[in-house]
Amino acid sequence: MPTVLAESGSHRVKYALAIGVVASILGETMKIIGVFAPLALLLLASCAAPAAVSDINDSMVKVRGNRFTPVAEIDSTAQNACGQYKKTAVKMSQFCTDSQCAFQDTLYVCK
């Protein structure tokens, strides 16, 4: 059928056909994205390591997480740890624990 339309000589028909093909492809692509996007987000979220206290005393706490661990979770873990001493956590630094920076330690001072 595209050959018949192309031989008709009408540019409008050619453009209409092209737009129809593009719309069809985009429609199918959006269906695929609609199915796989939530799955991709779920897999990405499952890569986040839970924040964990790796070192603590009455004046500082070190919290470890990976690059997908939410900052709010790391901060909350530090606040809870300093809270044991009736102090609040103040973020001082963050540094990688390996060459790929897959895991990071965040140092907090308990004030």
Backbone bond lengths (Angstrom), bond angles and torsions (degrees), N, CA, C in turn:
res aa  C-N    CA-C-N  psi(-1)  N-CA   C-N-CA  omega(-1)  CA-C   N-CA-C  phi
1 M - - - 1.443 - - 1.532 111.91 -
2 P 1.345 122.25 -38.41 1.458 120.44 178.27 1.522 112.25 -59.73
3 T 1.340 118.18 -32.62 1.458 120.40 -179.26 1.519 110.49 -65.78
4 V 1.314 117.11 -41.32 1.464 121.12 179.87 1.520 110.05 -62.95
5 L 1.347 117.08 -43.33 1.454 119.79 179.73 1.527 111.33 -66.93
6 A 1.318 116.70 -37.54 1.461 119.65 -179.34 1.523 110.56 -68.43
7 E 1.324 118.32 -33.33 1.459 121.26 -179.14 1.521 111.49 -77.58
8 S 1.316 117.45 -13.94 1.466 119.10 -177.40 1.522 111.89 -68.47
9 G 1.347 117.75 -21.25 1.443 120.98 176.90 1.509 114.03 85.55
10 S 1.273 118.74 -4.82 1.458 121.05 -179.57 1.520 109.71 -86.15
11 H 1.335 116.57 119.51 1.462 120.49 179.57 1.527 111.48 -67.74
12 R 1.332 116.32 -32.86 1.455 119.64 179.30 1.512 111.48 -63.16
13 V 1.295 116.74 -39.74 1.465 120.69 179.65 1.518 109.46 -67.06
14 K 1.322 117.03 -41.00 1.469 120.79 179.02 1.527 110.52 -61.77
15 Y 1.334 115.95 -46.11 1.458 119.32 -179.70 1.517 111.83 -65.76
16 A 1.321 116.33 -38.97 1.458 120.43 178.63 1.528 110.35 -62.85
17 L 1.322 116.11 -40.61 1.458 120.72 177.97 1.525 109.95 -64.47
18 A 1.321 117.28 -45.39 1.462 121.10 179.91 1.523 111.29 -61.60
19 I 1.330 116.47 -43.94 1.459 120.38 178.89 1.523 110.55 -63.66
20 G 1.312 116.83 -39.56 1.465 120.96 178.08 1.518 111.93 -62.61
21 V 1.329 116.45 -42.15 1.472 120.68 179.31 1.523 109.97 -65.07
22 V 1.331 117.15 -46.18 1.463 121.15 179.93 1.528 110.47 -61.91
23 A 1.315 117.21 -43.44 1.462 120.71 179.41 1.521 110.93 -62.60
24 S 1.319 116.28 -38.71 1.460 120.29 178.53 1.526 111.13 -64.54
25 I 1.323 115.86 -44.08 1.474 120.35 179.34 1.523 110.27 -64.33
26 L 1.341 117.22 -44.49 1.454 120.62 179.17 1.522 111.42 -62.86
27 G 1.320 116.47 -39.24 1.460 120.16 178.44 1.514 111.90 -61.36
28 E 1.322 116.52 -44.43 1.463 120.56 178.28 1.525 111.31 -66.59
29 T 1.325 116.47 -39.32 1.458 120.67 178.86 1.522 110.55 -62.76
30 M 1.328 116.85 -42.89 1.460 120.46 -179.85 1.526 111.17 -65.16
31 K 1.328 117.73 -34.67 1.462 120.29 176.22 1.520 110.05 -63.15
32 I 1.327 116.40 -43.13 1.469 120.94 -179.84 1.523 109.94 -64.98
33 I 1.347 116.86 -45.87 1.464 120.53 179.62 1.527 110.15 -62.52
34 G 1.323 116.39 -39.57 1.454 120.65 179.91 1.513 112.78 -61.45
35 V 1.314 117.54 -31.09 1.460 121.79 179.25 1.519 111.08 -81.18
36 F 1.339 117.27 -42.37 1.455 120.62 -172.00 1.529 114.77 -90.28
37 A 1.322 119.04 -21.50 1.467 120.50 -178.48 1.532 112.19 -60.91
38 P 1.340 119.93 -48.21 1.468 118.52 178.15 1.528 112.48 -62.17
39 L 1.326 116.44 -36.20 1.459 119.84 178.33 1.525 110.85 -65.10
40 A 1.326 116.98 -42.13 1.464 120.90 178.64 1.526 110.56 -63.22
41 L 1.321 117.90 -41.70 1.458 120.85 178.22 1.523 111.46 -64.44
42 L 1.305 116.34 -39.13 1.457 120.62 178.27 1.522 110.49 -63.46
43 L 1.329 116.62 -44.64 1.466 119.96 179.16 1.519 111.30 -64.63
44 L 1.326 117.30 -39.79 1.455 120.97 179.19 1.525 110.45 -64.68
45 A 1.309 117.10 -42.74 1.467 120.66 179.66 1.518 111.31 -65.63
46 S 1.326 116.70 -31.71 1.457 119.34 -179.35 1.518 111.89 -73.70
47 C 1.324 118.30 -10.15 1.465 122.01 178.09 1.517 112.08 -83.28
48 A 1.309 118.71 -12.09 1.458 121.26 -178.70 1.522 109.86 -72.98
49 A 1.331 115.46 126.80 1.464 120.24 176.24 1.527 108.00 -83.43
50 P 1.319 117.21 142.65 1.464 118.14 177.43 1.535 109.64 -67.27
51 A 1.317 116.10 146.02 1.461 120.55 177.22 1.524 108.67 -67.32
52 A 1.333 116.61 136.90 1.459 120.93 -178.27 1.525 109.74 -138.72
53 V 1.320 115.63 139.38 1.458 120.84 176.70 1.519 108.22 -75.03
54 S 1.340 116.58 122.01 1.463 119.86 -179.81 1.525 112.29 -103.39
55 D 1.339 117.65 -16.23 1.466 121.40 177.21 1.525 107.48 -160.47
56 I 1.325 115.95 138.96 1.470 119.10 -178.31 1.523 110.05 -151.50
57 N 1.318 115.68 143.74 1.461 123.35 165.48 1.519 106.92 -152.16
58 D 1.330 118.07 -173.61 1.463 119.49 -173.80 1.527 113.98 -72.44
59 S 1.343 118.41 -8.16 1.467 119.41 -178.91 1.527 113.72 -116.31
60 M 1.326 118.42 -12.17 1.468 120.61 -179.92 1.523 111.05 -155.93
61 V 1.340 113.62 159.82 1.458 120.33 174.35 1.526 107.51 -142.50
62 K 1.330 115.69 141.27 1.456 121.77 177.25 1.527 107.33 -116.90
63 V 1.347 115.65 124.83 1.463 121.21 -177.85 1.520 108.93 -115.03
64 R 1.324 116.61 132.12 1.466 122.40 -179.31 1.523 110.28 -107.09
65 G 1.331 114.64 139.00 1.462 122.49 174.62 1.516 108.20 -154.05
66 N 1.320 117.07 174.75 1.464 118.58 175.65 1.523 109.15 -105.23
67 R 1.324 116.31 -176.37 1.470 119.12 -173.90 1.526 112.89 -67.17
68 F 1.328 118.14 -13.50 1.463 121.43 179.58 1.528 112.59 -100.41
69 T 1.329 117.49 -4.91 1.464 120.51 179.05 1.526 108.83 -70.78
70 P 1.324 117.75 125.52 1.469 119.57 -179.14 1.537 111.69 -61.24
71 V 1.316 116.10 138.77 1.464 121.78 179.92 1.525 110.25 -59.48
72 A 1.321 117.01 -38.31 1.470 120.72 179.57 1.527 111.10 -60.76
73 E 1.320 117.17 -36.47 1.469 120.81 178.86 1.527 110.54 -68.84
74 I 1.329 116.61 -41.45 1.469 120.59 178.42 1.528 109.84 -63.74
75 D 1.336 116.83 -45.83 1.470 121.44 178.81 1.528 111.20 -61.13
76 S 1.310 116.70 -43.35 1.467 121.35 -179.66 1.530 111.29 -63.09
77 T 1.318 116.53 -41.40 1.463 120.90 178.46 1.525 110.39 -62.30
78 A 1.337 116.61 -41.71 1.470 120.66 178.43 1.526 110.91 -65.68
79 Q 1.335 117.49 -41.93 1.465 120.55 179.03 1.531 110.90 -61.62
80 N 1.329 115.91 -41.90 1.470 119.72 178.83 1.524 110.99 -64.61
81 A 1.336 117.17 -39.75 1.467 120.95 -179.21 1.527 110.71 -66.83
82 C 1.325 117.99 -46.53 1.470 121.06 178.41 1.527 110.78 -68.22
83 G 1.309 116.20 -28.54 1.457 120.94 178.41 1.516 113.11 -60.99
84 Q 1.328 117.62 -24.89 1.464 121.17 176.87 1.525 110.72 -61.53
85 Y 1.320 116.59 -27.78 1.465 122.30 179.98 1.534 110.98 -102.42
86 K 1.336 116.40 12.31 1.461 123.45 -178.38 1.533 111.09 59.08
87 K 1.331 115.07 41.13 1.461 122.46 178.85 1.523 108.93 -128.72
88 T 1.330 116.29 166.71 1.462 120.66 176.27 1.524 109.68 -110.77
89 A 1.322 115.94 150.42 1.469 121.99 -178.02 1.521 110.22 -88.49
90 V 1.338 115.22 135.71 1.461 122.22 175.46 1.525 107.02 -123.76
91 K 1.339 115.97 121.00 1.468 120.43 -176.48 1.531 110.07 -66.52
92 M 1.329 115.65 131.89 1.463 121.04 179.89 1.526 111.95 -111.51
93 S 1.338 117.48 -46.54 1.466 119.54 -177.22 1.519 110.25 -158.84
94 Q 1.317 113.63 164.49 1.463 121.14 176.12 1.518 107.15 -139.94
95 F 1.334 116.91 135.64 1.455 120.07 -178.20 1.520 110.59 -147.35
96 C 1.324 115.04 154.68 1.466 121.76 -179.46 1.519 109.85 -79.39
97 T 1.328 115.47 146.88 1.460 119.71 179.02 1.530 112.41 -102.32
98 D 1.328 117.17 -6.26 1.464 120.68 178.25 1.527 109.50 -143.72
99 S 1.319 116.49 171.35 1.467 120.88 -174.44 1.536 113.04 -69.44
100 Q 1.326 118.61 -24.69 1.454 121.44 178.45 1.527 112.05 -91.62
101 C 1.311 117.41 -3.19 1.460 123.78 -178.45 1.536 111.09 57.58
102 A 1.334 115.36 36.47 1.465 119.72 177.56 1.531 110.08 -71.61
103 F 1.327 116.33 -36.31 1.464 121.02 177.53 1.519 109.30 -119.26
104 Q 1.335 114.59 144.72 1.460 120.42 -177.90 1.522 109.11 -132.12
105 D 1.330 115.49 140.94 1.456 121.56 172.33 1.522 107.85 -103.11
106 T 1.301 115.90 137.54 1.455 121.40 175.75 1.518 107.40 -117.35
107 L 1.329 116.23 124.93 1.455 122.45 -177.41 1.530 110.03 -97.84
108 Y 1.330 115.15 130.05 1.462 122.12 178.40 1.514 108.96 -122.75
109 V 1.325 116.31 143.95 1.456 121.68 171.75 1.516 107.22 -97.16
110 C 1.316 116.20 135.22 1.465 120.60 177.24 1.520 108.82 -92.33
111 K 1.336 117.26 114.82 1.472 121.89 -179.06 1.509 110.17 -113.80
